[in-house]
Amino acid sequence: MKIALVGIGKIARDQHIPAIENSPSWELAATVSRDGVDVGFEKFPDLNALLNARPEIQVVSFCTPAITRFALAAEALRAGRHVMLEKPPGATLSECHALSVLARNAGKTLFATWHAREAAQVERARTWISGKNLRKVGVTWKEDVRRWHPNQDWVWEPGGLGVFDAGINGLSILSAILPSPFHLVAATLEFPSNREAPIAANLTFAYSDGAEINAQFDWRSRGEEDWRIEIETDQGQMVLAGGGRCLILDGVELSNCGAECRDGEYDRLYAKMASYVTNSQIDMDITPLRHVADAFLIGRRKITSAFE
């Protein structure tokens, strides 16, 4: 199937393009980029030009910042195209609901992707947790924003999410592996004095069986990233580290955390998208974004040092 990629930034070049090229289901037929980026495929300056010139391209994958994505995705759906969205699927919950209605009315696929859920050990972790009583859950998502978002000012603007752009990956995994729902009860968000989005956050959640759930996100970390979920149960302890690549049970590592575990997330996302298009299926899980929205609603705001 022919697919077009809209928004040729770091995530598109690092993940989407290689995944599409490696897939037996897809042919990258065109790109849309306003900043002149050329990655060797037919390029259009805007989505409207693409939709008019290439009617045979029936699937569009969006890698633009969430704050700009709704109008573009809606345009593609109204033009009768299937749509795939990078995380988060929208800048607001209302945008996500509106896109779901458009896709349903058009009979088209809409896929809100959460790439971290496709990490190598996430499903194994979910299976291990099943049937156990949780006592304590800790989520740590710490990284250096200068490495992962170099010179990307949009992450600091309203709608850019700030540190939640990364932390939402941890929330997406947690909401996929826990057997029951959880909800936010308290949060502290740290905003640099010169920015409109948080650089760090501390979240407390309530869980149905009374287990403690705490999440700490920080973009000021230097050195190696620390992306892990630690869970204590009545039958042992689990650590899901490396963003879901590594599984440790009661201190014993059950997976190789090397480079071979780093790949495959986007390959699996595009395999799912191929199946969804075949069945005109909608997969619009907004649970992780709902947790982030709750943090902005009830979180206490703390001003911290300016970020340059």
N, C-alpha and C positions, 0 to 999 in steps of 0.2 A: 504494500500500500504506500502511496505517496504521502509524505508528511511535510509540513512547513514548520520552521522554528522561528518564533518571534522573540526578539531580544537576545542579542549575541554578546553576552557578558561573560564573566568568569565561569559561572556555573554551566552555561551553555557549552563553552569551549572545553571545560574540564570533564563534564559528565554527559550532557545530552547528546552532543555530536558523536562521541565515541560509542555510546550505547546504541544510537540509531544505526551507525555504520556496522556495528557488530551483530545487529539483529537480522534474522532471515525474514522477518515480517515487514520491514520498513525500508523505504528509499527516501532519503532526505532530498527533496525536490527543489526547495527554495528557502530563503531566509528573509526576515524583515529586520532592518536595523537602521536607526536614525543617525547613528554616530559614524557612519562610514566604514564600519567593520566589515571586512570581506574574508570569509573563510573558505572560499573556493566553490560556492554554490550560487545559483542565480539569486540575486539580491534585489529586494524591493525597498523603497524608502518608507512605505507605510502599508498597513494591513489592507486598506481599501484597494490599493493598486494590485496587491497580490490576489485578492479575492476576485477581482475583475479579470485579471490576465490569466489566471490558472484555475479554471473551474474544475479541472480533473483532480486537484489536490483537495481531498475531502477531510483531512485531519490537520488540525493546527495545534501545536504545542507552545505554550506561553512561558517564557522565562523572564519576563519583565518584572520590575518591582511591583509588589501587590497594590500599591497606591494608584498605579496607572492601569491595572489589569482589567478591571470590571468592564469599562467601555469597549475595550478590544475584544474580550471574550464574548460579550454580548453581541458585538458586531458579527463575529464569526458564527455564532449560533443562529442568528437571524438570517445569515447567508446560507444556512443549511450545512454547516461544517461541524464535525465532531471536535471536541475541545479537551485538551489536557492541560492541567495547571500545575506549575511549580508551587511548592509550599511557601507561605500560607496561601490558601486558595483565593483570598480576598483581603481587602483592608478592613472590612467590617463584616459582621455576621449577616447583616441585611443584604449586602452584596452577594454573599454566598447563597442565601435563600432565593434571591432574585434570579441568579444564574440557574439554579436548580429548576425553577419554574419555566424559564426559557427553554432549557434542554428538554424537559418533559413535554412541553407543548410542541417542540420541533421534532420530537422523536429521535433525538441525537444523544450520543454519548457525552457525558461530562465526568471527568476523572480528576478529583482533588488528590494529588499525590502527596505522600509522606514518605520520603526516601529512607529515613532512618528506620522505619518499620521493616524495610527489606534487608536490613543488615544480617550478617550470616547467622548469628545466634539468637535472634529475637524470638523466633518461633519455638526454639528449643527451651528458651527461658519461660515462655508462656506455658508450655506443657509441664515444666517442672513445678511451677507455682500452683497449677490447678489442684484443687483438693486440699490445699494446706491453709492453715490459719495464719494470717499475717500479723506480726507484732510491730515491726518498725520498717519504714521505707525511707531511704535517702537518695535524692537525685542531685548529682553534681555535674554542672556543665560550665566549664571554665576554659577560656581560650583567649588568644590575643587578637583583638579586632583588627589590628594593623596588618596581620597576616591574612585573615579571611575576608576582610572587606577593605582592601587598600584603596584609599582615595575615593571611596564610595559614600558621598555625602547623603545619599537618599536614606541610608539606614538610620540617620540621626534626625530626620524630619518626621513630623506627625504622620503616622501611618507606616513608617519604616520599621517600627517595633523595637529598635535598639537591640539590647542583649537578648530579647525574646526571639529575634530572628534565629539565634542559635538554640536558646533554651527550649523553644517549641519542639525541637527534635527530641529532646528528652521526654517532654510531655506526650509526644506522639507515641513513643515506645511504651511509656508507662500505661497510657490508656489502652494500648493494644494487649499488654501482657497481664494486667490485673483482672481477675475474674469478675469484679464488681466495680461500679462507678465510684468516683471520688469527686469532691468539690472543694473549692477554695474557701477558707475561713479568715485568713489574714495574709497581708503582704506588705513588704517595704520595698520601694523602688528608688534606686539612687540615680539621680539625674545630674550629669555634669552641668555646671552653672551656665555654660554656653551652648547647650544642646537641648533639643526638644524630645529626646527619647532616652530611656534609661541605659546606663552602662552596667548596672548590677541589679539583682533582685533576690529577695529571700521570701519564699512562699510556704505557707502552711495549709495543708489540706485535711479534710475530714474524710474518713473511709467508713464504709458500712459496718465493718466488724470492730471498729474502734482503734485500728492500727494508726500509729503516728506516721504522717507523711510530710517530709520537708524537702524543699528543692532550693538549691543555691545556684544562681547563674552569675557569671562575672566575665566581663570582656577585658579586664585589665591584667589577666594572667600572662606571664611570659614563659617561654620554654614549651615543652610538650603540652598538648591539649589534655584536659582531664574530663572525659565524657563517660560517666558511669552511673549505674543504678545499683544500690545495695539494698537487699531485702532480707530481713530476719523473720523466720517463720517458726512454727512449733515443731518443725521437722528439719531444721537446718538453716544455713545461710547461703545466699546466692549473691554474686557480684556479676553484673553484666557491664563489661568495661569496653573501652575503645569505641564508644558510640554504638554498641551492639555487636561488635565483632568478636568479643572474647567472653567466654562463660567460665566462671569459677564457682564451684560448689564445695562448701565447707573447706575452703582453702586449697582445693585441688583444681588446677586449670584443665578444663576439658576440651579446649580448642587452641589451635595455634594462632597467636595474635599477630602473625607476620603479615607481609604484604599481600599474600594470597587471600587473606580475609578482608582486604580493603575494597575489593571490587565486587560488582554484581548487583548493587542496589538499583541502579538505573536500568540495567539490563532487565531486571525483574519487573520494574515499573512499566517499561515499554512492552514487555511480554503480556502483562495484564491489560494494557491499553489495547493491544491487538485483539485480545479476547473480548473486551468490552465493546469495541467497535463492531465486531461480528454480531453481537447481540443487542446493540444500541442500549447498553447498560449505563446507568448513572451510579457513580460511587462518589458521594459528596459528604464524607465524614468531616464535620467541622469541630469535633470534640476538642482537639488541641487548641484551636483558635478560641474556642469558648473559654477555656481556662485562662488564656492570656487576656481576653476581654474582661474577665472577672477581676484579674489583677489590676488592670487600669481603673476599674470601677471602684474597688474597695481598698486598694493599696494606699499606704501612706507614702507621701512624696518626701524624699530627703535630697537636699542639694549638696553635691560634692564638688571636688576640684574640676576646673575646666579641662576639657579634652581637646588636644591639638593633634 
